[in-house]
């Protein structure tokens, strides 16, 4: 075989660079909202439910687009779908940045999710069909790594703008106009900063060739060969073309000879149910809610906004590092081993977090009746109860005007320790109803760092286990005949559970506390661990045929040895 020419090497790097940007955008989609939530509610009138929906909209958009992205990629081509996804990302950022209310903000986040869902399906598909066998594994690993790195970039952007905003707020010396301007600039600046990799991804996709496999299936053999020549030597291109032609003939013969058989066989039903259970439980660990609400969780645990965004960066950098460790170990230690170790660590982290939050939240008392009695003319001006204690105290009120709960918080350390609630301009005549009013000591910074430690263990365990293993393992478990349809249904369940948990997160913690959500996740992950320990077979070193034999009730065949 001749050595690759400089043009082939440069094109291979371009493919991996653009694909890496796709992974970066998908990670940014998930991570950018975390720090923005610190200021979003202060400049746009949102209820608790609407705030949770804003976070969940990206997951919901991804759920919708992932269902049709594969079909559209087969119809329009992989390259065109990458271009469309980049355009959607850029448009979503523009819509979010100019938003003045819930609806455009929701639509912008939904569009962002649709872009991310298309990227998650099409970019790995593009890599698998375009890269040569010698660098296909590296290209896929880079996409996975850049996804976690995108979450780190989003956290870093949030940290930078939070520091700027807190400095401006302190300099405003109580000037409400300047404070609101600083808060408004902070969250809009966070979103605007992420548009640049989206633009580069959009423009870079134009310089890529369509995948040779898609072109071949569309009957464009000359164009397929030309695409192969951009990424392979002439000998390799001709060899791959002959392989595609031979495979097409074999598939045609199999299609003519195939007997359909029932899909209700053990070898189809058991792996399908197992895939759905694992993908559903993968989201009930709370991973996407933790990533989306991380800054809010740390702030509630007692950390200042600046320290909360610093903790956000630390946790997400750790996720990035542990993803690399997981990629290095998955073929050495095995999928099942990493899945058990990861879910076990998640259970410990979540249980510890629930205990820490319960210890803090149990010290608060509900003074709802006292606060409700202070309501006059649908307005509330309630000073914090006087106390002789030297520790700072906090009053958190869950209230509503008509429909839609909202949260208001005041600290004893504030310059004006009085809770002010004014009538909702969208429902000026609706009565002000106090749903809950919790009063108690403010968690210390030590509590905040303990929670940060729990979340570090959580994210490290997830990245090492489920984060690396779940998609690889499930693609191995699914029999060939039902793989595309089965994985599509399982992915729908996965995204649906994720969207639901993110949507109910703030309403649940507003009514029952953060410990309740952490405890729920811990119980679900314990079930996940049990599933991995007792029902999931090890697939390392096994052929797809051996795995199918296992689900037929037969013993797995001989492990494939190196060089076999």
Number of C-alpha atoms within 10 A of each C-alpha: 7 9 10 15 12 9 12 17 14 13 17 20 14 16 22 20 17 23 27 25 26 34 28 28 32 28 23 26 28 25 29 26 26 23 31 28 21 21 19 18 18 13 17 14 16 19 21 22 17 21 24 24 24 24 27 29 25 26 30 28 23 30 25 18 21 25 17 15 23 20 11 16 20 15 13 12 19 26 21 18 24 28 17 16 29 30 17 22 29 22 17 24 23 16 18 22 19 13 17 13 13 17 12 16 21 22 19 26 28 24 27 31 29 28 32 32 27 30 30 22 21 27 24 19 16 23 21 17 17 23 22 18 10 8 13 16 13 13 23 21 18 20 25 24 23 24 26 28 26 27 29 26 23 28 31 23 21 32 25 16 24 27 17 16 24 18 13 16 19 11 12 15 11 12 11 11 9 15 21 17 14 22 25 20 17 25 25 20 16 24 22 16 14 21 18 11 19 22 14 14 25 23 15 19 23 13 13 18 19 21 22 27 22 22 18 18 14 13 11 13 17 13 16 22 20 15 20 26 17 21 24 26 17 18 12 17 21 15 12 18 20 12 12 16 14 12 12 14 12 12 11 12 11 11 11 9 9 9 8 8 7 7 11 9 11 13 19 22 17 15 23 23 13 19 26 20 17 23 25 22 23 23 25 24 28 26 20 21 25 20 22 25 24 27 31 21 21 26 21 19 27 20 26 17 21 22 20 27 29 21 26 31 23 16 24 27 22 17 27 23 16 23 27 18 16 25 19 13 17 20 12 12 12 16 25 23 17 25 28 21 18 27 28 21 22 31 26 18 23 27 18 21 26 23 16 19 22 17 14 18 21 11 13 18 14 15 16 18 12 12 20 18 11 13 17 10 11 16 15 19 14 19 16 18 14 8 10 5 8 7 13 15 21 21 26 19 25 20 23 20 21 15 11 13 21 23 19 13 16 20 19 20 12 10 9 13 18 18 18 14 16 12 17 17 10 10 11 13 13 15 16 22 18 21 17 21 23 18 23 19 19 23 22 16 16 12 20 24 18 18 27 23 17 23 26 22 22 27 28 27 28 28 26 28 30 27 25 27 22 19 15 14 21 22 16 20 26 26 22 14 11 15 17 13 12 22 19 16 15 21 20 21 19 23 22 19 22 26 25 18 23 27 24 19 23 27 22 16 14 20 13 13 17 22 23 17 20 24 19 16 24 26 16 18 26 18 18 24 23 14 17 22 16 8 11 20 16 16 21 17 15 16 16 16 13 19 23 21 16 17 21 15 10 11 11 19 13 10 13 12 8 6 4 5
